[in-house]
Amino acid sequence: MLSFHFSRLFHQIMGNTPAQYLLQCRITLAKHLLVSTALTVKQIALETGFHQSSYFIKRFREQTGITPEQFRQLRRMG
């Protein structure tokens, strides 16, 4: 009951569920690591809390519309 109340209150205040917010934070950190380090996509997946790089790539693409490697290339070029 308490977790439902927290989730509902969190959603009202933040506009996202706690899980959505956490995912956005992890993707934001991944973006930073992609452009500021030479870590591999697999290493970045692990650093940001994803246990499988394939799942990380899938979620990253859902959030951004491109793969992590494409994001890295675009940001380094521009």
Secondary structure, DSSP 8 states (H G I E B T S, - for coil): -HHHHHHHHHHHHHSS-HHHHHHHHHHHHHHHHHHH----HHHHHHHTT-S-HHHHHHHHHHHHSS-HHHHHHHHHH-
